[in-house]
Amino acid sequence: MTLTPEIRWIDTLEALDAACAEVAGAEVIALDTEFFREKTFHPIPALIQFSAGGPAWLVDPVVVDCTAAFRRLLGEGPLKLLHASSEDLEVLAHWADVSVAPLVDTQVAQALLGEDPAMGYQRMVHHWTGETLPKDETRSDWLQRPLSESQRLYAALDVVYLLKVWERQREALERQQRREWLEADCRELMAQALRSDETDGQWYRRHRQLWRLTPRQVEAYRLMTTWREGEARRRNLPRGWLVNDRVLYAIAERMPENRHQLAEVEEIKPSLIKRDGDTLLAMVKQARQCEADTLPASQPSPLGADYKRRMKALKRVVNEHAERLGLAPEVLMRRRELEALIAADLAGEPLPLPEGWRGDCLAAPLEQALDEVKAE
């Protein structure tokens, strides 16, 4: 039978500080957020939920700013539980100006127990407790006020059951001696959340077809995606609303020299040319004029025989170890990481081998597999 928790609504600074005082001595706090993000780059916080095993506190961030006490609670003190935490961490960083720590992500914990690495919250709750949570409010308007009773209950259950799930997960992780693995992965999640607010010019690497471009074209694409990242944040617009990846990639392919050539790029909008055309052309020109030794390295073709042999050998290593550990292969290494290994090996560069517990499992056999491919 689904729980019916006590729910306390917080819409004043005093009430938020009082709630913080009440849970300050807790060892674990479950945390969640609801937000809106269809038309903006930065998420608009709509609700912050937390519980330490007693009431479920629902904070209204529309009318309440984060207090120093809540900031301390988020950034220090008890262990914070979140599920699929990346966007929640972004919401809290934007609203509270704090990095959540220490942290456990229950989706990551579930993956390390050999379950679906992308298991949703409701399915995870059913897996551990047998309870079926309501789904009616999944796509609610969380910015409406007042929230309905069903919305409040839905939001409260998101944190109440998180505590119960973690009790079972923690016991299972400790039986399998994987608690340290989880702590290491969650430290990396926190580090990624800190890096996510930087515009370090690496967004371009996410494109799957960079290997089709010359180094000069890749540099143009890199410059444009770095510019877009900064502008999307500054204008508070979704990246695709400013200009999508397809258009930037097409510009890099054509390397236009003037507005007329820019206008011939497929899918480009006249409004983009009018507003930012000169800026885009200036970046293409900059890429044209770069010294050759400063350009990004050529990306290897995944269609080449050497590439395919390496990928097959690396996937075999990962799959064998994943099967032995009872994990999904992508929990051990993502395809993008395998691709980075292959690119470095083909270029004769130092290998970006996994570190930490994954490195203990995989670093040596991955390196050996590449050596064997080269010796064939």
C-alpha positions as YAML, in Angstrom:
chain: A
units: angstrom
residues:
- id: 1
  name: MET
  ca: [0.00, 0.00, 0.00]
- id: 2
  name: THR
  ca: [1.42, 3.37, -1.04]
- id: 3
  name: LEU
  ca: [2.47, 5.60, 1.84]
- id: 4
  name: THR
  ca: [0.61, 8.82, 2.63]
- id: 5
  name: PRO
  ca: [3.38, 11.04, 4.02]
- id: 6
  name: GLU
  ca: [2.98, 14.21, 6.02]
- id: 7
  name: ILE
  ca: [3.56, 17.08, 3.59]
- id: 8
  name: ARG
  ca: [4.77, 20.51, 4.69]
- id: 9
  name: TRP
  ca: [4.72, 23.42, 2.27]
- id: 10
  name: ILE
  ca: [7.50, 26.02, 2.53]
- id: 11
  name: ASP
  ca: [6.94, 29.49, 1.08]
- id: 12
  name: THR
  ca: [8.83, 31.72, 3.54]
- id: 13
  name: LEU
  ca: [12.50, 32.08, 4.46]
- id: 14
  name: GLU
  ca: [11.67, 31.41, 8.10]
- id: 15
  name: ALA
  ca: [9.91, 28.14, 7.29]
- id: 16
  name: LEU
  ca: [12.85, 26.98, 5.16]
- id: 17
  name: ASP
  ca: [15.34, 27.68, 7.95]
- id: 18
  name: ALA
  ca: [13.08, 25.91, 10.46]
- id: 19
  name: ALA
  ca: [12.96, 22.83, 8.22]
- id: 20
  name: CYS
  ca: [16.75, 22.88, 7.88]
- id: 21
  name: ALA
  ca: [17.10, 22.95, 11.66]
- id: 22
  name: GLU
  ca: [14.74, 19.98, 11.96]
- id: 23
  name: VAL
  ca: [16.75, 17.75, 9.59]
- id: 24
  name: ALA
  ca: [20.23, 19.05, 10.36]
- id: 25
  name: GLY
  ca: [21.12, 15.98, 12.43]
- id: 26
  name: ALA
  ca: [19.99, 13.45, 9.84]
- id: 27
  name: GLU
  ca: [22.49, 11.07, 8.26]
- id: 28
  name: VAL
  ca: [20.69, 10.94, 4.90]
- id: 29
  name: ILE
  ca: [18.37, 13.36, 3.11]
- id: 30
  name: ALA
  ca: [16.39, 12.48, -0.02]
- id: 31
  name: LEU
  ca: [16.24, 15.33, -2.51]
- id: 32
  name: ASP
  ca: [14.43, 16.03, -5.77]
- id: 33
  name: THR
  ca: [13.34, 18.95, -7.95]
- id: 34
  name: GLU
  ca: [10.66, 19.83, -10.45]
- id: 35
  name: PHE
  ca: [11.46, 22.40, -13.11]
- id: 36
  name: PHE
  ca: [10.48, 23.88, -16.47]
- id: 37
  name: ARG
  ca: [12.90, 24.13, -19.38]
- id: 38
  name: GLU
  ca: [11.19, 24.24, -22.75]
- id: 39
  name: LYS
  ca: [12.06, 27.81, -23.70]
- id: 40
  name: THR
  ca: [15.22, 28.59, -21.74]
- id: 41
  name: PHE
  ca: [18.81, 27.40, -21.45]
- id: 42
  name: HIS
  ca: [18.76, 27.52, -17.67]
- id: 43
  name: PRO
  ca: [16.08, 25.44, -15.91]
- id: 44
  name: ILE
  ca: [13.34, 27.38, -14.12]
- id: 45
  name: PRO
  ca: [12.99, 25.84, -10.63]
- id: 46
  name: ALA
  ca: [9.38, 25.01, -9.79]
- id: 47
  name: LEU
  ca: [9.68, 22.85, -6.67]
- id: 48
  name: ILE
  ca: [12.40, 21.55, -4.33]
- id: 49
  name: GLN
  ca: [11.52, 18.45, -2.30]
- id: 50
  name: PHE
  ca: [13.42, 16.88, 0.57]
- id: 51
  name: SER
  ca: [12.87, 14.43, 3.40]
- id: 52
  name: ALA
  ca: [14.95, 12.86, 6.15]
- id: 53
  name: GLY
  ca: [12.45, 10.16, 7.00]
- id: 54
  name: GLY
  ca: [9.81, 12.34, 8.64]
- id: 55
  name: PRO
  ca: [7.72, 14.90, 6.76]
- id: 56
  name: ALA
  ca: [8.20, 15.60, 3.07]
- id: 57
  name: TRP
  ca: [9.14, 19.25, 2.73]
- id: 58
  name: LEU
  ca: [8.06, 21.01, -0.47]
- id: 59
  name: VAL
  ca: [9.90, 24.29, -1.06]
- id: 60
  name: ASP
  ca: [8.38, 26.85, -3.42]
- id: 61
  name: PRO
  ca: [11.42, 28.37, -5.22]
- id: 62
  name: VAL
  ca: [9.12, 30.71, -7.15]
- id: 63
  name: VAL
  ca: [8.70, 32.84, -4.01]
- id: 64
  name: VAL
  ca: [11.54, 31.68, -1.72]
- id: 65
  name: ASP
  ca: [15.23, 32.27, -2.27]
- id: 66
  name: CYS
  ca: [17.75, 29.76, -0.99]
- id: 67
  name: THR
  ca: [18.84, 30.58, 2.55]
- id: 68
  name: ALA
  ca: [22.31, 30.16, 4.02]
- id: 69
  name: ALA
  ca: [21.04, 27.29, 6.16]
- id: 70
  name: PHE
  ca: [19.66, 25.37, 3.18]
- id: 71
  name: ARG
  ca: [22.81, 26.08, 1.19]
- id: 72
  name: ARG
  ca: [24.87, 24.52, 4.00]
- id: 73
  name: LEU
  ca: [22.51, 21.55, 4.10]
- id: 74
  name: LEU
  ca: [22.99, 20.99, 0.36]
- id: 75
  name: GLY
  ca: [26.74, 21.59, 0.21]
- id: 76
  name: GLU
  ca: [27.84, 19.98, 3.48]
- id: 77
  name: GLY
  ca: [26.34, 17.82, 6.20]
- id: 78
  name: PRO
  ca: [24.19, 14.75, 5.51]
- id: 79
  name: LEU
  ca: [24.43, 12.44, 2.53]
- id: 80
  name: LYS
  ca: [22.05, 13.60, -0.20]
- id: 81
  name: LEU
  ca: [20.12, 11.04, -2.25]
- id: 82
  name: LEU
  ca: [18.97, 11.88, -5.77]
- id: 83
  name: HIS
  ca: [17.81, 9.75, -8.67]
- id: 84
  name: ALA
  ca: [19.17, 10.49, -12.18]
- id: 85
  name: SER
  ca: [20.71, 13.57, -10.66]
- id: 86
  name: SER
  ca: [22.29, 15.54, -13.52]
- id: 87
  name: GLU
  ca: [19.42, 17.96, -14.16]
- id: 88
  name: ASP
  ca: [18.55, 18.23, -10.47]
- id: 89
  name: LEU
  ca: [22.14, 19.25, -9.75]
- id: 90
  name: GLU
  ca: [21.87, 21.90, -12.44]
- id: 91
  name: VAL
  ca: [18.59, 23.21, -11.00]
- id: 92
  name: LEU
  ca: [20.07, 23.43, -7.51]
- id: 93
  name: ALA
  ca: [23.27, 25.04, -8.75]
- id: 94
  name: HIS
  ca: [21.22, 27.68, -10.57]
- id: 95
  name: TRP
  ca: [18.76, 28.34, -7.71]
- id: 96
  name: ALA
  ca: [20.96, 27.81, -4.66]
- id: 97
  name: ASP
  ca: [24.38, 28.59, -6.14]
- id: 98
  name: VAL
  ca: [25.81, 25.49, -4.50]
- id: 99
  name: SER
  ca: [27.30, 22.15, -5.46]
- id: 100
  name: VAL
  ca: [25.44, 19.29, -3.78]
- id: 101
  name: ALA
  ca: [27.75, 17.11, -1.67]
- id: 102
  name: PRO
  ca: [28.13, 14.45, -0.49]
- id: 103
  name: LEU
  ca: [25.90, 12.73, -3.01]
- id: 104
  name: VAL
  ca: [24.52, 9.31, -3.92]
- id: 105
  name: ASP
  ca: [22.66, 8.85, -7.18]
- id: 106
  name: THR
  ca: [20.32, 5.86, -6.82]
- id: 107
  name: GLN
  ca: [20.20, 5.31, -10.58]
- id: 108
  name: VAL
  ca: [23.98, 4.87, -10.58]
- id: 109
  name: ALA
  ca: [23.67, 2.56, -7.57]
- id: 110
  name: GLN
  ca: [21.10, 0.48, -9.42]
- id: 111
  name: ALA
  ca: [23.42, 0.14, -12.42]
- id: 112
  name: LEU
  ca: [26.28, -1.06, -10.20]
- id: 113
  name: LEU
  ca: [24.00, -3.78, -8.86]
- id: 114
  name: GLY
  ca: [23.66, -5.21, -12.36]
- id: 115
  name: GLU
  ca: [20.28, -3.69, -13.15]
- id: 116
  name: ASP
  ca: [19.14, -1.49, -16.03]
- id: 117
  name: PRO
  ca: [21.61, 1.45, -16.01]
- id: 118
  name: ALA
  ca: [18.81, 3.85, -16.96]
- id: 119
  name: MET
  ca: [16.11, 2.49, -14.64]
- id: 120
  name: GLY
  ca: [13.42, 5.08, -13.91]
- id: 121
  name: TYR
  ca: [12.39, 6.04, -10.40]
- id: 122
  name: GLN
  ca: [8.96, 4.43, -10.41]
- id: 123
  name: ARG
  ca: [10.26, 1.12, -11.73]
- id: 124
  name: MET
  ca: [13.09, 1.19, -9.20]
- id: 125
  name: VAL
  ca: [10.65, 1.75, -6.33]
- id: 126
  name: HIS
  ca: [8.56, -1.20, -7.50]
- id: 127
  name: HIS
  ca: [11.71, -3.33, -7.83]
- id: 128
  name: TRP
  ca: [12.73, -2.77, -4.19]
- id: 129
  name: THR
  ca: [9.42, -2.25, -2.38]
- id: 130
  name: GLY
  ca: [6.74, -3.78, -4.60]
- id: 131
  name: GLU
  ca: [4.82, -0.49, -4.48]
- id: 132
  name: THR
  ca: [3.43, 1.14, -7.63]
- id: 133
  name: LEU
  ca: [3.68, 4.91, -7.49]
- id: 134
  name: PRO
  ca: [1.18, 7.16, -9.31]
- id: 135
  name: LYS
  ca: [2.28, 8.50, -12.70]
- id: 136
  name: ASP
  ca: [-0.54, 10.98, -13.30]
- id: 137
  name: GLU
  ca: [1.53, 14.10, -12.59]
- id: 138
  name: THR
  ca: [4.68, 13.18, -14.52]
- id: 139
  name: ARG
  ca: [4.12, 15.97, -17.06]
- id: 140
  name: SER
  ca: [2.31, 18.40, -14.78]
- id: 141
  name: ASP
  ca: [2.61, 22.16, -14.89]
- id: 142
  name: TRP
  ca: [4.74, 22.50, -11.78]
- id: 143
  name: LEU
  ca: [4.78, 26.29, -12.02]
- id: 144
  name: GLN
  ca: [1.04, 26.60, -11.47]
- id: 145
  name: ARG
  ca: [-0.07, 27.80, -8.05]
- id: 146
  name: PRO
  ca: [-1.56, 26.43, -6.00]
- id: 147
  name: LEU
  ca: [-0.37, 22.91, -6.74]
- id: 148
  name: SER
  ca: [-3.10, 20.28, -6.65]
- id: 149
  name: GLU
  ca: [-3.21, 17.71, -3.87]
- id: 150
  name: SER
  ca: [-2.21, 14.99, -6.36]
- id: 151
  name: GLN
  ca: [0.80, 17.06, -7.43]
- id: 152
  name: ARG
  ca: [1.89, 17.53, -3.84]
- id: 153
  name: LEU
  ca: [1.54, 13.83, -3.11]
- id: 154
  name: TYR
  ca: [3.43, 12.86, -6.27]
- id: 155
  name: ALA
  ca: [6.27, 15.26, -5.37]
- id: 156
  name: ALA
  ca: [6.39, 14.03, -1.77]
- id: 157
  name: LEU
  ca: [6.54, 10.36, -2.77]
- id: 158
  name: ASP
  ca: [9.54, 11.11, -4.96]
- id: 159
  name: VAL
  ca: [11.63, 11.69, -1.84]
- id: 160
  name: VAL
  ca: [9.87, 9.49, 0.73]
- id: 161
  name: TYR
  ca: [10.48, 6.28, -1.23]
- id: 162
  name: LEU
  ca: [14.00, 7.30, -2.19]
- id: 163
  name: LEU
  ca: [15.06, 6.72, 1.41]
- id: 164
  name: LYS
  ca: [13.52, 3.24, 1.44]
- id: 165
  name: VAL
  ca: [15.16, 2.32, -1.86]
- id: 166
  name: TRP
  ca: [18.57, 3.45, -0.63]
- id: 167
  name: GLU
  ca: [18.33, 1.26, 2.48]
- id: 168
  name: ARG
  ca: [17.99, -1.82, 0.24]
- id: 169
  name: GLN
  ca: [20.54, -0.65, -2.30]
- id: 170
  name: ARG
  ca: [23.13, 0.12, 0.36]
- id: 171
  name: GLU
  ca: [22.81, -3.36, 1.84]
- id: 172
  name: ALA
  ca: [23.15, -4.97, -1.59]
- id: 173
  name: LEU
  ca: [26.16, -2.82, -2.53]
- id: 174
  name: GLU
  ca: [27.92, -3.69, 0.69]
- id: 175
  name: ARG
  ca: [27.24, -7.42, 0.18]
- id: 176
  name: GLN
  ca: [28.80, -7.16, -3.28]
- id: 177
  name: GLN
  ca: [31.62, -4.91, -1.99]
- id: 178
  name: ARG
  ca: [30.68, -2.17, -4.46]
- id: 179
  name: ARG
  ca: [29.94, 0.71, -2.09]
- id: 180
  name: GLU
  ca: [33.34, 2.26, -2.89]
- id: 181
  name: TRP
  ca: [32.56, 1.99, -6.62]
- id: 182
  name: LEU
  ca: [29.39, 3.99, -6.08]
- id: 183
  name: GLU
  ca: [31.16, 6.64, -4.02]
- id: 184
  name: ALA
  ca: [33.79, 7.05, -6.74]
- id: 185
  name: ASP
  ca: [31.18, 7.34, -9.48]
- id: 186
  name: CYS
  ca: [29.18, 9.89, -7.48]
- id: 187
  name: ARG
  ca: [32.30, 11.99, -6.88]
- id: 188
  name: GLU
  ca: [32.73, 12.05, -10.64]
- id: 189
  name: LEU
  ca: [29.09, 13.12, -11.03]
- id: 190
  name: MET
  ca: [29.74, 16.04, -8.71]
- id: 191
  name: ALA
  ca: [32.86, 16.96, -10.67]
- id: 192
  name: GLN
  ca: [30.91, 16.81, -13.95]
- id: 193
  name: ALA
  ca: [28.26, 19.11, -12.48]
- id: 194
  name: LEU
  ca: [30.98, 21.65, -11.71]
- id: 195
  name: ARG
  ca: [32.42, 21.35, -15.22]
- id: 196
  name: SER
  ca: [29.02, 21.65, -16.90]
- id: 197
  name: ASP
  ca: [29.00, 25.41, -16.33]
- id: 198
  name: GLU
  ca: [32.24, 25.91, -18.23]
- id: 199
  name: THR
  ca: [32.51, 26.73, -21.91]
- id: 200
  name: ASP
  ca: [35.79, 24.94, -22.57]
- id: 201
  name: GLY
  ca: [35.37, 24.37, -26.29]
- id: 202
  name: GLN
  ca: [34.72, 20.64, -26.01]
- id: 203
  name: TRP
  ca: [31.04, 20.59, -27.04]
- id: 204
  name: TYR
  ca: [32.06, 19.90, -30.64]
- id: 205
  name: ARG
  ca: [33.40, 16.45, -29.72]
- id: 206
  name: ARG
  ca: [29.84, 15.18, -29.21]
- id: 207
  name: HIS
  ca: [29.13, 15.17, -32.94]
- id: 208
  name: ARG
  ca: [29.22, 11.67, -34.38]
- id: 209
  name: GLN
  ca: [30.34, 12.68, -37.86]
- id: 210
  name: LEU
  ca: [33.49, 14.71, -37.15]
- id: 211
  name: TRP
  ca: [35.52, 12.10, -39.00]
- id: 212
  name: ARG
  ca: [33.97, 13.31, -42.26]
- id: 213
  name: LEU
  ca: [35.47, 16.80, -41.80]
- id: 214
  name: THR
  ca: [38.99, 18.04, -42.45]
- id: 215
  name: PRO
  ca: [40.92, 19.42, -39.46]
- id: 216
  name: ARG
  ca: [40.20, 22.97, -40.69]
- id: 217
  name: GLN
  ca: [36.49, 22.23, -40.92]
- id: 218
  name: VAL
  ca: [36.57, 20.65, -37.46]
- id: 219
  name: GLU
  ca: [38.16, 23.83, -36.13]
- id: 220
  name: ALA
  ca: [35.39, 25.93, -37.66]
- id: 221
  name: TYR
  ca: [32.80, 23.66, -36.07]
- id: 222
  name: ARG
  ca: [34.62, 23.84, -32.73]
- id: 223
  name: LEU
  ca: [34.70, 27.63, -32.79]
- id: 224
  name: MET
  ca: [31.02, 27.87, -33.67]
- id: 225
  name: THR
  ca: [29.83, 25.40, -31.03]
- id: 226
  name: THR
  ca: [31.92, 27.15, -28.37]
- id: 227
  name: TRP
  ca: [30.39, 30.49, -29.40]
- id: 228
  name: ARG
  ca: [26.89, 28.99, -29.34]
- id: 229
  name: GLU
  ca: [27.41, 27.57, -25.85]
- id: 230
  name: GLY
  ca: [28.33, 30.96, -24.48]
- id: 231
  name: GLU
  ca: [25.57, 32.77, -26.35]
- id: 232
  name: ALA
  ca: [22.89, 30.26, -25.37]
- id: 233
  name: ARG
  ca: [23.78, 30.81, -21.74]
- id: 234
  name: ARG
  ca: [23.98, 34.58, -22.12]
- id: 235
  name: ARG
  ca: [20.67, 34.85, -23.99]
- id: 236
  name: ASN
  ca: [19.10, 32.06, -21.88]
- id: 237
  name: LEU
  ca: [17.87, 30.17, -24.93]
- id: 238
  name: PRO
  ca: [17.98, 26.45, -25.73]
- id: 239
  name: ARG
  ca: [20.99, 25.67, -27.90]
- id: 240
  name: GLY
  ca: [18.80, 24.49, -30.77]
- id: 241
  name: TRP
  ca: [16.74, 27.68, -30.68]
- id: 242
  name: LEU
  ca: [19.87, 29.72, -31.29]
- id: 243
  name: VAL
  ca: [21.22, 27.42, -34.01]
- id: 244
  name: ASN
  ca: [21.13, 23.63, -34.15]
- id: 245
  name: ASP
  ca: [24.01, 21.20, -34.66]
- id: 246
  name: ARG
  ca: [22.98, 20.31, -38.21]
- id: 247
  name: VAL
  ca: [23.30, 23.91, -39.38]
- id: 248
  name: LEU
  ca: [26.65, 24.48, -37.67]
- id: 249
  name: TYR
  ca: [27.98, 21.23, -39.13]
- id: 250
  name: ALA
  ca: [26.74, 22.21, -42.60]
- id: 251
  name: ILE
  ca: [28.45, 25.61, -42.30]
- id: 252
  name: ALA
  ca: [31.69, 23.87, -41.34]
- id: 253
  name: GLU
  ca: [31.36, 21.58, -44.36]
- id: 254
  name: ARG
  ca: [30.88, 24.47, -46.81]
- id: 255
  name: MET
  ca: [33.27, 26.96, -45.14]
- id: 256
  name: PRO
  ca: [31.42, 29.96, -46.70]
- id: 257
  name: GLU
  ca: [33.33, 33.16, -47.38]
- id: 258
  name: ASN
  ca: [30.39, 35.57, -47.60]
- id: 259
  name: ARG
  ca: [26.72, 35.98, -46.76]
- id: 260
  name: HIS
  ca: [25.63, 34.75, -50.16]
- id: 261
  name: GLN
  ca: [27.44, 31.43, -49.66]
- id: 262
  name: LEU
  ca: [26.19, 31.28, -46.07]
- id: 263
  name: ALA
  ca: [22.61, 31.61, -47.29]
- id: 264
  name: GLU
  ca: [23.10, 28.50, -49.45]
- id: 265
  name: VAL
  ca: [23.67, 26.32, -46.38]
- id: 266
  name: GLU
  ca: [20.81, 23.85, -46.00]
- id: 267
  name: GLU
  ca: [18.24, 24.69, -43.29]
- id: 268
  name: ILE
  ca: [19.84, 27.99, -42.34]
- id: 269
  name: LYS
  ca: [17.29, 30.66, -41.43]
- id: 270
  name: PRO
  ca: [17.43, 34.22, -42.77]
- id: 271
  name: SER
  ca: [16.99, 35.49, -39.22]
- id: 272
  name: LEU
  ca: [20.20, 33.72, -38.16]
- id: 273
  name: ILE
  ca: [22.10, 35.25, -41.07]
- id: 274
  name: LYS
  ca: [20.78, 38.71, -40.24]
- id: 275
  name: ARG
  ca: [21.49, 38.43, -36.53]
- id: 276
  name: ASP
  ca: [24.70, 36.36, -36.37]
- id: 277
  name: GLY
  ca: [25.87, 35.82, -39.94]
- id: 278
  name: ASP
  ca: [28.92, 38.08, -39.68]
- id: 279
  name: THR
  ca: [29.98, 36.36, -36.45]
- id: 280
  name: LEU
  ca: [29.70, 32.91, -38.02]
- id: 281
  name: LEU
  ca: [31.65, 34.00, -41.11]
- id: 282
  name: ALA
  ca: [34.35, 35.49, -38.90]
- id: 283
  name: MET
  ca: [34.80, 32.14, -37.15]
- id: 284
  name: VAL
  ca: [35.01, 30.30, -40.47]
- id: 285
  name: LYS
  ca: [37.63, 32.83, -41.59]
- id: 286
  name: GLN
  ca: [39.54, 32.30, -38.36]
- id: 287
  name: ALA
  ca: [39.59, 28.55, -38.99]
- id: 288
  name: ARG
  ca: [40.81, 29.13, -42.55]
- id: 289
  name: GLN
  ca: [43.72, 31.21, -41.29]
- id: 290
  name: CYS
  ca: [44.83, 28.96, -38.41]
- id: 291
  name: GLU
  ca: [48.33, 27.57, -38.55]
- id: 292
  name: ALA
  ca: [48.17, 23.91, -39.52]
- id: 293
  name: ASP
  ca: [49.92, 22.73, -36.35]
- id: 294
  name: THR
  ca: [47.23, 24.35, -34.16]
- id: 295
  name: LEU
  ca: [44.30, 22.55, -35.80]
- id: 296
  name: PRO
  ca: [42.47, 19.64, -34.16]
- id: 297
  name: ALA
  ca: [43.75, 16.22, -35.12]
- id: 298
  name: SER
  ca: [42.06, 14.35, -37.94]
- id: 299
  name: GLN
  ca: [39.36, 11.98, -36.71]
- id: 300
  name: PRO
  ca: [39.72, 8.36, -37.83]
- id: 301
  name: SER
  ca: [36.98, 6.90, -40.01]
- id: 302
  name: PRO
  ca: [34.91, 4.27, -38.17]
- id: 303
  name: LEU
  ca: [34.52, 2.57, -41.56]
- id: 304
  name: GLY
  ca: [38.22, 1.76, -41.86]
- id: 305
  name: ALA
  ca: [39.47, -1.79, -41.34]
- id: 306
  name: ASP
  ca: [42.02, -0.76, -38.67]
- id: 307
  name: TYR
  ca: [39.33, 1.07, -36.73]
- id: 308
  name: LYS
  ca: [36.88, -1.82, -36.92]
- id: 309
  name: ARG
  ca: [39.45, -4.36, -35.72]
- id: 310
  name: ARG
  ca: [40.27, -2.21, -32.72]
- id: 311
  name: MET
  ca: [36.63, -1.59, -31.86]
- id: 312
  name: LYS
  ca: [35.85, -5.30, -32.05]
- id: 313
  name: ALA
  ca: [38.79, -6.17, -29.80]
- id: 314
  name: LEU
  ca: [37.96, -3.50, -27.21]
- id: 315
  name: LYS
  ca: [34.26, -4.37, -27.11]
- id: 316
  name: ARG
  ca: [35.17, -8.01, -26.56]
- id: 317
  name: VAL
  ca: [37.26, -7.06, -23.51]
- id: 318
  name: VAL
  ca: [34.52, -4.85, -22.08]
- id: 319
  name: ASN
  ca: [31.77, -7.39, -22.72]
- id: 320
  name: GLU
  ca: [33.74, -10.21, -21.10]
- id: 321
  name: HIS
  ca: [34.43, -8.20, -17.96]
- id: 322
  name: ALA
  ca: [30.87, -6.85, -17.84]
- id: 323
  name: GLU
  ca: [29.49, -10.39, -18.00]
- id: 324
  name: ARG
  ca: [31.85, -11.55, -15.25]
- id: 325
  name: LEU
  ca: [30.79, -8.65, -13.01]
- id: 326
  name: GLY
  ca: [27.11, -8.91, -13.90]
- id: 327
  name: LEU
  ca: [27.00, -5.35, -15.26]
- id: 328
  name: ALA
  ca: [25.74, -3.79, -18.47]
- id: 329
  name: PRO
  ca: [28.75, -3.14, -20.75]
- id: 330
  name: GLU
  ca: [28.00, 0.60, -20.93]
- id: 331
  name: VAL
  ca: [28.39, 0.84, -17.16]
- id: 332
  name: LEU
  ca: [32.01, -0.19, -17.58]
- id: 333
  name: MET
  ca: [32.79, 1.90, -20.67]
- id: 334
  name: ARG
  ca: [30.70, 4.01, -22.98]
- id: 335
  name: ARG
  ca: [31.15, 3.83, -26.73]
- id: 336
  name: ARG
  ca: [32.50, 7.38, -26.80]
- id: 337
  name: GLU
  ca: [35.31, 6.30, -24.45]
- id: 338
  name: LEU
  ca: [36.14, 3.35, -26.69]
- id: 339
  name: GLU
  ca: [36.24, 5.69, -29.68]
- id: 340
  name: ALA
  ca: [38.66, 7.99, -27.84]
- id: 341
  name: LEU
  ca: [40.93, 5.02, -27.13]
- id: 342
  name: ILE
  ca: [40.94, 4.00, -30.79]
- id: 343
  name: ALA
  ca: [41.61, 7.55, -32.01]
- id: 344
  name: ALA
  ca: [44.56, 7.90, -29.64]
- id: 345
  name: ASP
  ca: [45.98, 4.51, -30.61]
- id: 346
  name: LEU
  ca: [45.73, 5.19, -34.33]
- id: 347
  name: ALA
  ca: [47.39, 8.59, -33.82]
- id: 348
  name: GLY
  ca: [50.18, 7.12, -31.69]
- id: 349
  name: GLU
  ca: [49.15, 9.24, -28.71]
- id: 350
  name: PRO
  ca: [48.96, 8.26, -25.02]
- id: 351
  name: LEU
  ca: [45.90, 6.12, -24.39]
- id: 352
  name: PRO
  ca: [43.08, 7.63, -22.27]
- id: 353
  name: LEU
  ca: [42.66, 4.41, -20.30]
- id: 354
  name: PRO
  ca: [40.01, 4.19, -17.60]
- id: 355
  name: GLU
  ca: [41.03, 5.00, -14.04]
- id: 356
  name: GLY
  ca: [39.76, 4.08, -10.58]
- id: 357
  name: TRP
  ca: [37.92, 0.80, -10.15]
- id: 358
  name: ARG
  ca: [37.25, 0.60, -13.89]
- id: 359
  name: GLY
  ca: [40.94, 1.00, -14.54]
- id: 360
  name: ASP
  ca: [41.69, -1.83, -12.13]
- id: 361
  name: CYS
  ca: [39.38, -4.06, -14.18]
- id: 362
  name: LEU
  ca: [40.07, -2.88, -17.70]
- id: 363
  name: ALA
  ca: [43.21, -0.80, -18.22]
- id: 364
  name: ALA
  ca: [45.66, -3.67, -18.69]
- id: 365
  name: PRO
  ca: [43.41, -5.93, -20.83]
- id: 366
  name: LEU
  ca: [42.39, -3.01, -23.06]
- id: 367
  name: GLU
  ca: [46.01, -2.07, -23.67]
- id: 368
  name: GLN
  ca: [46.88, -5.70, -24.34]
- id: 369
  name: ALA
  ca: [43.99, -6.04, -26.81]
- id: 370
  name: LEU
  ca: [45.26, -3.04, -28.80]
- id: 371
  name: ASP
  ca: [48.80, -4.42, -28.80]
- id: 372
  name: GLU
  ca: [47.51, -7.73, -30.16]
- id: 373
  name: VAL
  ca: [45.60, -5.99, -32.95]
- id: 374
  name: LYS
  ca: [48.74, -4.12, -33.98]
- id: 375
  name: ALA
  ca: [50.74, -7.34, -33.95]
- id: 376
  name: GLU
  ca: [48.38, -9.15, -36.32]
...
